[in-house]
């Protein structure tokens, strides 16, 4: 399949990403960039709420449910507009033709850097996390509830209450597949493209507008959009490391979530005394939307949001406290009381978090130095290596310890922007937030010490998750840097010549040039090849990959043609059998390589070879509607690093206990005859 043939799926994905949010926020007055950015947040909330409501009602997920929730959001927006008719989220006059051209160019750059080495849009990321994501989307399309409150029950099969797993990514992919009729793999790649083009790019451009007050908002957006393509740590690295699609969606939403929060705080501070309560209510509503969207995308990004916003919030509160102290006695008393209350709340929150870590997460159950030792958490370099990477914007690629080349022009833009931001009180917080994230990234990548684990544990000590937050702040800083240099050049040019260039005519081409130079460096020095590596799909004989094309064809043809509908397929999920629902339309017994399985599944995983002597095996097969075993003699990624948790299918097949019904010389489908026909 060619990428050109995937255009209907990409269009469907774009509609799935923005239409619900555009519908829900239609009455509100916004600039073009802000409207699309906010629509991403709101649309994800609509999808999450639709999954919860209609999932609880037992209805299979469908994109029309999301539109129904969006219509309810439309009523809320209309009520807000009636009460606050003067409300303008972001009013920015922008050359729409220039905006469209720059936006489209930026989206194309992202697609080229990410997928230039992937020849077919139907290929899957052959990585550990993606086994679950593909299985989850396939299950949702086959009627499994799309609620984030229950999605984890797909792999926690004994769960009877809340089994939370962020479902927004899987919902967007399902909506794309429903809207276009495309296969799930094509829908996954189309959705990734749509998220970067219509969530990440407008989100980071809007954050730049919000974070750089006093600068021409239209020009800021035109400069920030191409710079959003220039950083290897996001959006590209999370496509090759993991691949952690839900985290990628949450990081794409992060700039808009930060912008909403900043505007909410500013709105309360700027409101007249008699209007602060309505402003606070509106701000709280906006922050709830931001938090909810991150929560249903991936809640582990919420600490990143809090970390980024904290310096701004503390700066505003500190300024308000200082002004109150300079006021009368009554104002001073109120300021002191507010400080005591805030400190008490902060201490209680810290105590609650500590109690949760001790009682729920077992913080002291084992020495901290023995924790967070998986591959995502291991230090891979020295501290100073991380510092150099932050300053020069070398990006980890996910291909071993490889990093891309330095991005000198991008680095200069960010450093100049940071220097300019430090000169103004209203923009200093951007530098502080960037420094906080940078320190955590450096520690995660460069130290396995107790301090590093304590500070970065909430992010799984994953250097890639922390690095992905750096561009959220680096784009506004680079935007400010490009504008500062452009203004300086314009002043010098006007002294020497009679020409009168405008700021956009100089700043926008400069930003495009910086972005293209950086993106070109990423493409040529590791980013593109790292993505191509995880999407590699051999024609046959998969080794570290989940499946080969030959396996896919076997499932699509022989498994789908032999196994009756409604029956599950048993196999070791490490050999690709976890994806039978994706490629054969038959639910696997084990839809992921890791899970908390019920007794029936545990029996099949461990004791299948005892089928002729242990009646419990037939009871488990009957309970799970299983009469076929799919077997392929490989284990992707070298197999389970925690040991073989699925020895049963291997041992039973190797003993020759089952009847071979189909084979292609690599994959084999066996029928289980020992238990007789399935009970009616």
Secondary structure, 3 states (H helix, E strand, C coil): CCCHHHHHHHHHHHHHHHHHHHHHCCCCECCHHHHHHHHHHHHHHHHHHHHHHHHHCCCCCCHHHHHHHHHHHHHHHHHHHHHCCCCECCCCCCCHHHHHHHHHHHHHHHHHHHHCCCCCCCCCCCCHHHHHHHHHHHHHHCCCCCCCCCHHHHCECCCCCCCCCCCHHHHHHHHHHHHHCCCHHHHHHHHHHHHHHHHHHHHHHHHHHHHCCCCCHHHHHHHHHHHCCCCHHHHHHHHHCCCCHHHHHHHHHHHHHHHHHHHHHHHHHHCCHHHHHHHHHHHHHHHHHHHHHHHHHHHHHHHHHHHHHHHHHHHHHHHHHHHHHCCCHHHHHHHHHHHHHHHHHHHHHHHHHHHHHHHCCCCCCCCHHHCCCCCCCCCCCCHHHHHHHHHHCCCECCCCCCECCCCHHHHHHHHHHHHHHHCCHHHHHHHHHHHHHHHHHHHHHHCCCHHHHHHHHHHCCCHHHHHHHHHHHHHHHHHHHHHHHHHHHHHHHHHHCCCCCCHHHHHHHHHHHHHHHHHHHHHHCCHHHHHHHHCCCCCCCCCCCCCCHHHHHHHHHHHHHHCCCCCEEECCHHHCHHHHHHHHCCCECCCCCCCECCHHHHHHHHHHHHCCCCHHHHHHHHHCCEEEEEEECCCHHHCCCCCCCCHHHHHHHHCCCCEEEEECCCEEEEECCCCCCCCC
